[in-house]
Amino acid sequence: MSTTHIPPERRSAVRTLLRLWPYLRPIRGRFFLAAFVAIVASCLSLVIPLILKWIVDGPIADRDPGGVWLGALGLLVLGLAEALLFGFRRWLVARPMASVEASMRGDLYGHLQRLPIAFHDRWASGQMLSRATSDLMLIRMFLTFPLTFLVVNGTTIAVGFVILMMQEWTLGLVLLAPVVPLVVLCAAFEKRFSVAARRAQDQVGDLTTVVEESVLGIRVIKGFGRHRSQERAFREMAGQLRGTELLKGRLLAGIWALITIIPELAVGAALVLGTVQVADGDLSAGTLVAFLSTALALRWPVESIGFLLAMSQEAATSTERFFEVMDEQPEAETATGERAGAGAPGGIRFDGVRFRFPDAAAGSTPVLDGIDLVIPTGQTLALVGATGSGKTALTALIPRLHELTEGRITLDGEDITAMDRERLRSLVAVAFEEPTLFSASVGENVLMGTADEPGADDLERALEVAQAGFVRSLPQGADTEVGEQGLSLSGGQRQRLALARAVVGRPRFLVLDDPLSALDVHTEARVEAALRRVLKDTTALVVAHRPSTVLLADRVALLSGGRITAVGTHHELLRDCPEYAWLMSGAEGADTTEGTDGTEKEGAGGATAPDLTQAAVSGAPLDLEGERR
């Protein structure tokens, strides 16, 4: 499925490109100097026809060989000066434009890190990659060459026509005749080409996404024998891109042909008219030679308009795509809440928390609806619920990966919205259900979990807690590169490293989203034994699906229908809460209370589940005070 992002409103190319000025401002001196040098170099070519006129009407007419050689020397000097000036212009802009590209790429990457999770959920990674690579390369190429030469060639054409009018105004008017039709044609071309350019660059992003997903999911593709269907899908998308590029080629070929033919017809008409004037004695041969030489010198500036406009449109589209991302609002860095007053309870506290995803329809049912919960300092709460009940969404609210819709969450009495994100995330460590590793060493992946200067002891302790002794058997131990996404490791190994990353910084608050799901029972038992020691020194929320994980906690909370419907010990809930007993029984359809035949299902211990509301708690915050086992 296409992930193309179409902007709601299109700006003009000029307005879009003007947004690049803040990046050009630091190098404006060299940029304007380069443009001036290019203008001088281009205008030098217009002096050549004047020298030719002098040679024809002077030394040649007077049969003076010395004058011809002098004129030839002047032409050689002008040619060398023009070449040196253009080379100097290239030197002036090469390094600064590379710096502009690097600055834009750095800003884009940094901005992506600050954007909320909701943004990354909406956008395909391939679209981000194409914006950070091919789009920025097109912008750099535009700033280096087409932008300068739009100005240079425009100035050259203006100066050239002034010279033509001064030489013979009647012939000059003949050459001015194509201006109006050329302007109309260029305007039509610009409009159509901009649409095709946008479509092509969005299709490149979609194609990049397909390639990236195919590489990361190669095991699934091979495991299910889907390589042929994936290849067909890729070829289809590549064919669509090919068709768009061919459309761009046809548009460019058409405008180039018209821009070439129409001025050539005008030059031909001027040549015929000028020849008649020379034959009648109304015009000197030297003037006609100079006039035609000037007209021919203007061929390149005129003919280049087509591809310069094309490159300008591609750059404008790339700029538009760049700022589509940069215009997205990042996570707020400043405090928006109020600090709790003195005597506020410690630990983690949820007060009337409601959450709805940002892109959810207005009036839709919240994922979390009125969560009131207290996890006292130093205690561990296990969060249990059926698939889709909102457990992961609840854990994501604590480090503010998502912003709650209503209510508030406090850590040791301080509202999390009153804390800047850097401080909040230094207090809270998270191990996600799906462990993500980066293309770095094992040690670097684990030590990402601490902001302090880590030591070897911290790494060893974290690996011991996660029972990640397999690291020692790797070729370079903790210095072994794990490869992209850590796919060179098993699922259980990746999960243990993710757990080690969560505990390495000795966090005050720990959020674990089903951290042991990929482990075998023996490894799980060892990890749980080591993890108990860590949990004694922290306040933790653990999403659990198995009784063995639940037993790590002091208390258990059941999340059902976006609400906390029961809180107690594991054994209390097994006895008193049919839904919890049903979940812990491991039976399928845990979120269903009625069988296909209309009969009531039974949970563990023979408990029935016709009325799950019997375990519901009152609207007051649920207190988990109690002794550790």
N, C-alpha and C positions, 0 to 999 in steps of 0.2 A: 504493500500500500504506500502511496506517495506520502512523503512527509514535507512536501513543499510548503513553505510559509509565504503566503501572499500578503503584502502589507496592505492595511486598510486604506491608505492614502498615498498617492504617488506625488513626489515633489518634482519640480523641473530639474533638468540635469544641472543647470547652473547653480540653483539653490542647494542642491545636494552636494555638489563639489565644493561649494564655499564652506561647508562644514569641516573641510580638511585644513582650513587656515590655522587653527591652533597648533597643528603639528608642523606646519610650514613656518610659523612665526619665528622659532629659534634659528632657522637657517635662511631667513628672508634676505639677508645681505648677499649671500652667495647665490641665492636663487635669482634675485633681480639682476645681479651682475652677470650671471650666465645668460639671462634673457637679453640683456643689453649687448653682450658680446655676440650672441647669435644674430641679433638684428643688424649689427654693424657688418658681420661677415656676409649675411644675406644681401644687404644693400650694396656691398662691394661688387657683387655680380652684375648689378645694374649699371656700374660704371663702365664695364667692358663694352657695351654697345656705343657709348659715347666715344671711347678710344677708337673703335672701329670706324665711326663716322669721321673722326679726325684723320685716320689713315686713308680712307677712301677719297675724301674731298681734298686732302692735303698731299701727302707724299706720293700716293698712287697717281692722283690727277697731275701732279707736278713732275712725275717720274723721278722721285727722290728716294733712292734705295736706303740712304742713311736714316731718313725719317721712318721708313717702314721698319727697320731694325729697332729703332727707338720705341716705336709703338708696340712691337712684339715684346720688347723687354718690359714695357709697362704692363702688358697682359700677363706675363709670367709672374711679375711681382704681385699683381692683384690675386692671381690664382694661389700662390704660396701663402699670402696673407689670409685669404679666405680659409684655406685648409688648416692653418695654424690656429685661427680663431675658433673654428668649430671643434678642433681637438681640445683647446683650452676650455671651451664651454662644457664638453663632456667631463673633463677632469673636475670642473667646479661642482658639478651636480652629482657625480657618482657616489661619493662617500656620504654626503648629507642625505640623499634619498634612501640609501640603505639604512641610515640611522632612523629616518622617518618610518620606514617599514618595520624595523625592529621595535621602535617605540609603540607603534600601533598594535603590533602583535603582543607585546608585553602588557599593554593596557587591556587588550581583549582577554588575554588569559587571566589576568588579575581580576577583571570584572566577572568572568565566569565563576571564579572561586567565591565571589561574594553574592552571587545570585541565589535566590531561595531554591529549595528542592523542587518546589512546584514548577519552576521554569525548566529545570532539567528533565522533569517528568514529561513535559510537553514537547520538547525539542529533541530531534534525532541527533545523535553524536556526529554523524556524517555531515550534517549541515554546519555544525560548529567547526569541524575540521576543514571543510572547503572555505569557510570564511577566514579561518586563521592562516590558510596557505595560499590557494590559488587566487582568492579575492584580493588579498593584500599584495600579492605579486603583481596583479593587474594594476592596482593603484600606484605602486612604485614605478612600473613601466610608464604609466600615463604621466606621472609627475616628472619623470626623467626626460621624456621626449615629446609626446603629443601636446601637453599643456604649453610647453615653451613654444613649440612650432605653430600652434594655433595663433599665438600672438605674433611670432616672427613672420609667418607667412601672410597673416593679415596685414601687418605693417609693410611687408615687401610689396604686396599687391597694391596697396594704397600709394606708396612711393612710386612704383612702376607706372601706374596710370597717370600720376602727375607728370612724370617724364614724357610719357606718350602724348599727353595733351599738349605739352610744351613743344614737342617736336612737330606734330601735325594734328590739330584738333579734330579735323574731319575724320581722319583714320581712327583717332582715339574714340570717337563716338561709335564707330562701327564695332570696336572691341567691347564697348560698354553695353551694347544691346543685349548680350546673353545674361546680364546680371540678374534681371528680374526672374526669368524662368529658372535660373540656377538656384536662387533663394527659395523659390516655391518647391522645387524638387528636393532640396536639402532638408527643408522642414518636414516634408512628407516622409522622406527616408529616415530622419531622426526619430519620428514617432513610431514607425513600424519596427525599426531596428532595436529601439529600447525595449519593446515588448519581447522580441526574440532573444535579446541578450539576457533579460531577466529570467526567461524560461530556461535558457541553456544553463545558467549558473545555478538555478535551483535544481535542475536535473543532475548536474554534477554533484551537488550535495546529496541527492537521493542515491546516486550511484555509489558514492563514497560510503554511505550508510550500509548499502548491501554488501560491499566488499568487506567492511569492518565486521559486520555481523557474521558473515560467512567464515571469516578467519577465526573469530572467537568461538563460533559454534561449529567448528569443523568436525568435532567428535559426534555431535548430534547428526550432522549431515551424512557423515560416513556410516554412523551406526544404523540409520534408517534408510540408507541407500538413496538419499535424495539429491545426489550430486547432479544428476541430469536435470531434474526440475529446477534446481537452483541455477544451473547454467542457462536453462531456457529463460528463467526470469531475468537473469543478468543480461542476456543477449537482447531481450525485449526492451529493457530500460536503456541499454547502450544504443539500440536502434532508434529509440525515441530521441536520445541526445544527438545521434548522428543526423536525424531528420531536422532537428532544430539548427544544428550547425550548418547544414546544407542551405536551410532557409536564410541564415545570416550571410552565407556565401553568395547566394543569388541576389540578395538585396544589395550587398556591397558591389558585386559585379555590375548590377544594373546602374547604380548611381555613378560608379567609376566610368562606365561606358558613356553615360550621358554627360558627365563633367568633362570627359575628354573630347567627345564629338562636337558638342555645341561650341566651345571656344575655338576648336580647330576650324569649324565652318566660318566663324567670325574672322579668324586670322587669314583664311583663304580669301574671304571677301575683301579684307584690307589689302592683301597682296595684289589682287587684281586692280583695285581702285588706285593703289599707290603706283603700280606700274604704268597705268594710264596717265597719272599726274606727272611721272618722270618723263614719259614720252612727249607730253604736251609742254614740258619745260616748267611746270608749276612746282616741281619738287626735285631736289638734288638726289643723285644716286646714293650719296653718303647718308642723307637723312632717311631714305627708305631702308637702307641696310641697318642703320641704327634702330629705326622703328621696329623692323621685323626681329632684330636681335633682342630688343627689349621684350617684345611680345613672346618670343620663344623662351626667354629667361623667366617669364612669369608662368610658363606651362606647369612646372613642377609645383610651385605654390598653389596654383589653382587645382591641379589634378589631385594633390594630396588632401584636399578638403574632405573627400569621401572617406578615406580610411582614418583620417584624424577624427572626424565626427564619430565613426564607428568605435574607435578606441575610447573616445570621450564617453560614449554611451555605456560601454562596458565598464569603464572606471566609475561612472555615476551609479550604475547598478551595484557594483562591488562596494562602493561607499555606502549606498543605501542599505545593503545587507549587513555591513559592518555596524552601522549605527542602529539597525534594528535590535541588535544584541546590546549595544552600549546604552541604548535608551531604556532598557528594562531596569526597573527599580531594584537595587540590591537590598540585601538584608539591612535593616536599620542598625547602625553602629551605636547610636546614642541611646541613652536610657529613656524609656517611655512610661515606665510604671513608677510606683512609689515604694520606698523601702518600708518594711513592716516596722511597727513600733516596738518598744521595749517589751520584753516578756512574751514575744511571739514564740510559738512552739518550734523546736528544731526538727530535723529530718526533712522529709519530702511531704508536702501537703497540697492536695488538689481541692479547690473550693469552687463548686458550681461550674466545672470545666465542660464546655461544649466545643465541638470541633466539626467543621465542615470544610472539605477540600476547596481551595480557592476557585477552581473551575466548575464547582458543583452548581447546578441550577438553583436559582433563587427559590426559597421555600422548600427545598428538598430536605429529606430526613437527615439530621446530623449523624456523622459516624459515631461521635461520642456525645451523649446527651445528659448533662448534669452529673458529672463525676465528682463525688465527695469522698476523699480518702486521705488517711494520714499514715505515713510510714515513719515511726519514731527513729531518732538518731541511733545508729548502731544496729538496727534491725533489718531483716530481709523479708521482702514480700514477694511471693510467687503469684504471677498473674496468669490465670487460666481462662480459656474461653474457646468456643468453637471457631473454626476457620471463618474469617471475615467478620469477626465480632469487634474488631478495632484495637486489638492488642498492640500491633506494631505502630499504629497511629498514636496510641497513648504514650508509648515509649519515646516516639520521635518528638513529642511536645517538650520533654524535659530539657534536652539540649537545644531547643528551639530550631530543630530542623524544619518543623512546621510551626506556624503561629496559631495559638488557640483562638477560637472565635469569640468565646465569652468565658468569664470566670478568671481564675488566676491560679498560678502554681508558685509555691515558695520553697526555697531551699534554706534550711536553718533560719526560717522566718523572713527571708529576703525574697521579694518578688523577682522572678527571673527576668521580667521585662524591665526591671530597674538595673539590671547588670549588663555591661557590655558583653558581646558575644565571646570575645577572647577570654575574658575572665570566667564566664559561665562554663565554657567548654574546657577550661583548665581544671574545673572542679568536678565535672561530670565526664566519665569515661563510658564508651558504648562499645559493645560487641554485637554486630548485626547478625541476623539469621543467615544471610548470604555473605560469607567471608570474602572480602576483596583484598587482594594483594597487588602490589605494584612491581614494575620491572626494576627491582632493586634487590639488594642482598636480604637474607633472612633477618639479620640484625637491624638493618635500616627499616624494614617493614615493622618490626616489633617496636623499635624505639620511637616510631612516629607517635606512640601513645603517651609520650611525656614531653612537656615543654621545658623541663629543667635539664641541666647538663647531665646526661646519663653516664653511668659507669658500667663496667663489665659485670659487677655484682647485680645491678638492676636487671640486666638482660638475663643472666643465669637464673635469678629468682623467678622472673616472669615465665621463662621456659619450663622451670620446674613446676610451677603452679599449673601450667597448661599441659604438663606431662608430655612436653615436646622434645623428649630425648632423642628422637630421630634426627634432630638437627646435627648432632655430633657425628652421625654416619654419613652426612652429606659430603661431597668432595672437598669443599673448603669450609666446612662447618657453618658457623653463623655468617660467614662472608660469601656463601654460595648465592649466586643470582637465581631467583626463583622463576624468572621469565614472566612474560605478559600474563596478567591475571592469576599468576601462580599456578598455571595449568600443568606444570611439571610435577606438582604435588597432588596427593590424593585429597578427596574432599575432607576427610577427617584431619589430615595434616594442616590443610589451610584453616580449618576451623580452630584448631589448637593454637596456631600462630595468631589468629584474630583475637582469641581469648587472652593470649600472652600480651598482645598490644593493649588490651583494655586494662590489664592489671599492673602493667610495668610502672606506671606513674603513681602508684599508691593513691588512687583517686578518693576524694571524700564521698562521692556519690558514684554508684556503679549501676549501669543499665545493661542487662544482658537479654538479648532477644533469642531465646531457644538456643543457647550457645553450645549444646552438646548433642544436637540432633544427628550429626554425621559420625558419631563415635560408636565403636562396639561396646558391649556391656562391660568388658573388663577394663578398657581404657577409661570409660565413663566413670567407673567406680573410683579409679585412681585420681582422675581429675576432680571429682566431687570431694574426695578426702582432702586434697590440697586446697581446693577452693573454699572449703569451710574456714580454713585459717584466715584467708583473705577477707571473707565476709564478716569476720568478727570485728574488723577495724574500719568498716565502711557501712554506709546506708545504701541498700541495694533494692532494685526492682528487677525481678527475673521472670521473663516469659517462659512458661513451662507447658509441656504437653505430656510429660511422662511422670509417673509417681516418683521415680528416683530423683528427678530434678526438683520436684515439689518439696521433697524432704530436706532440701538445702535451706528452706525458708522457715522463719518463725511463724508466719501466718500466710494464708492463701486468700486471694480475692478472685471471685468469679465474675467475669465480664460477659454480659449477655444483652444483646439488643442495644448496645451502646451505653449500658448502665452497669454499675456494680450491684449485683443482686445478692451477694452473700460474701461474708468474710469470716474466717475462723481457721482453726488448724486443719491439717489434712484429714485427720481422723474425724473431727467434728463435721466437716462438710460431707465426708463419705456417709456419715450416719444421717445427717439432717437435710442434705440438699440432693434431690434426685438428679438434677442436671449435672452437677459436679460428679456424682457417682457414675453417671452414664459416660461422661467424658473420660474419666479415669479407667473405665472398663475397657476402653480401646475398641468398642463396637462402632461399626460404620453408622453413619447418619446421626452422629452425636448431636447435631443441631436440630434434630427432628424429634418430636414427641409422639408421633403417631405413625404406625406402620401403613403399608400400602393397603392392607385389608381393613383399616380403620380401628384396629386394636391398639391398646396402649403398649408401649415398649417398656421393658424392665431394665433397670440399671444394675450396678454392682450391688450385691447383698440383697437382691430381690426388691429394691426400691422402685417404685413406679414414678413416672414423670408426667402425670396429667396436670399437675398444678405446680409450675416452677416458681410461682410468686410466693410460695410459703416461706422460702428462704430469703426473701427480699428484706432489705434493711430500711430503716427510717431515713428521712431526708437529711438527718444530721450527719456530719463527717464521721466516717468509720474509723475508730481508733484501734490500732494494732498493738497497744501496749501488752507486754507479756514477757515471760522468761524464755531464754534460749533453752532448747533441749540439751 
